[in-house]
Amino acid sequence: MSFEAISNLIAAFLTMCIFSFLYKDNPFYKFAEALFVGVSMGYAIPLVYENAFIPFVYRPIFVEHNFLILIPALMGSLYIFRFSKNLSWLSRYPIVFSMAIVGMGVPMSLHGSVLVQMRSAMLPIDNINTALIFIGTVTILLYFFFSKEHKGIYGKVTNVGVWFMMVGFGASFGYTVMARISLLIGRIQFLVGDWLGLMK
């Protein structure tokens, strides 16, 4: 038996182990799940060591003698204390700094989503696209104005906003499902074609 046949057999077995979860939780699924996590971590740890620790910690400190790098390096090393019951509070400091970095991205997200939406809503209404953008923006904003009860004409206007939101959520969900279905199709093609040889 060739190496390709053995590798296809192992891949098919692990694929069927994952698919077995569709019936119920079982030892085969748990084995494949644990193997996936272990292999992923085994691949990620040396990758982070080579691509992050060596060029951004070891080389700047010990080769270039840039000792300012010690401050973020020591801050990051506090994550290790997460495994200690008595000193786990030390791991909160790098978490706080990480959240602060996320907060720094809020203005960029604001510019990329809210301001662009506002700019699109302020365009001259000269075609159906700009009209839909304007109507959708205004009706959705009115829906989230909770100081007025959604009844009468105002309630009908906010219902239009609900329809716009549902179309947006449906499109996002449909895109996500389409991506997952494409992964499923790839696995089915592997099982039927590469493993069983029933499809060329």
C-alpha positions, 0 to 999 in steps of 0.5 A: 500500500502506497503512502498516499493510500495510507494517508487517504485512509487515515484522513477518511477515518478522522473525517468519519470520526468527526461526522459521527457526532451527527449521531451523538457524542462518542469516543471516536469524535472525542479522539478526533477532536483531541487529536486536532487540538493537540496537532494544532498546538504542536504546530502553533507553539514552534511556529510562534517561537520561530516567528514571534519569540526569536525575532521580537524578543530574543534577538532585540534583547540579546543580539541588538541589546534593546532592553526596552523590549524587556518591559512588554516581554515581562508583561506578556510572561505574566500570562503564565501565572494564570495556572497558579491559584495564589498568583493568578491575579498577576495575569490580569495585567496583560489582559487589561493591556490587551483590552486597551489595544482592542479599545484603540481599534474602536475609532478605526472601526467607527470610521470604517462602519458608522462614518461610511454608513453616514456618508452613504446616507447623505448622498443625493437620492438620485437612484434606487440604491441611495434611496434604499440606503437612506430609508434603511439607515433612518428606519433602523435608527428609529427602531433603536429609539426606545423613548417612543413606543412603537405603535401607530405610524411610528411602529409601521416605520420601525417595522420597515427597519426590522425588515432591513435588519432581517435582510442584512442578518439573513445575508450574513448568515447565508454567507456563513452557511455557504462557507460551511457547506463548501467545506462539507462539499470538499470533505464529501468529494474527498471521501467519494473521490480520493478515498473510494474512487467513485468520482473523478 
